[in-house]
């Protein structure tokens, strides 16, 4: 497969009866979740990494999409996994984590893992984005991600050079450098919608948060934990990673924790 396409296209790895829906973040692409997907697939889990509408193409294409499109993409992903799996777990990064929480509020999944899901965004400008809508259609990102992940122009790949395994190839990531104002407005709407319904979640939850996250305020995970009142979520803080937890220097430990969480759903044997 041509390398650029490999970064942005969805991926599917068949495995056992437990299906994992991997959902990338806002303005990102499946490349953020592919390494995790490959690791989990080797451990026997069924993996589907979705490509959210308007992502992995151009910021102009993203501008034609919004929260309702992204939630539909997540629901379709669950349905696809249900075709071969009797258990489906949502695993999401950033806005992907928000989408897994959304699926949990609907009762569509059997468990969820959210990583650096936003309740409060670190960049204060995002809270006033409606005010600039009459004047601007796109905004340039600051560089809020870990210094290990380089932002890029559309059509190029960013490289994160982790750390733990010296012989590992660099993990590549496709992400937009400019984001549509309308999409940010839509994301804010999604955050409010999910936050107001977190108390309806009943499935087992694992919440992860990077303490060095410069995109999402780390207090977000405590807001989520307190509002999920029907179950007691497990919370793990990561001390060395930035926002893109799946490509940071603690990534192998992150993947192991995901694997351990999934094992509780693997009681049913064929």
C-alpha positions, 0 to 999 in steps of 0.5 A: 500500500502507498505509504500516504494512503496507509496513514489515512485509511481505515484498517481491520484486523480479524481476531477473536470474539471481542471487537475493538473500535479504535477512534482517532482524534479531531483533525487527525487520522487512523494513523494515530491508532494504527500502531495500537491496532497492530499490537492488539491484533497480534494479541488476538483481538479483532480490530477496526480503526475507523476514519472519521468523515472529513479526516485524512483528506483536507481541511476544506473537506473537514469543513463540510462535516461535524459532530453528527457525522462523526457520531454516525461514523462511530455507530457504523463502526460498532455495527460492523464489528457486531457482524463478527463479534459478540462484544465490542469495546470502544477505544478512543484518543482525544475526540475519539475518546469523546466519541467512545463516551458518546457510544457509552451513553447510548448503551451501544458498547460493552466497555470503553477506554478513553484517552485524553478525552476533552471536557475542557480544551487547553487553548482558551481561544477554542471557547470563543471560536463562535466570535471569530466565525464571521471573520475566519473559516480556518484557524492555524493550530498552535503546536499543542502536541508533545514536542515529539510529534511534529505538525505538518501541512496536509499531505505530509506525514508527521514523525514521532520518534519514541523511545522504548524500543530502539529498533522500532521504526518511527511512528508516522501520523497524518494531521491537519495544521489548519482546522475549520472554525465550524468544526471547532464549534461542532466539537464544542457542541459535542463536548457539551452533549456528552458531558451532560449525559455521562451519568447514563454510562453503565459499562466498564470504563478505563480512563487515561490522561497524560499529565503533560497534555497541552491540548486537553486540560488534564482535569477533564479526566476527573470531570468524566470520572465524577460524572460516570456515577453508575460505575466506578471507572479506572483512571490511569495518569501517564507522566511522560506522554503528551496528547498523542498518548498512542505514539508517545514514549509510554505507548507500549505500557499504554497498549499493555493496559488496554490489553489487560482491560480487554481480558475481562471480556474474554471469558466466553470461549468457543 
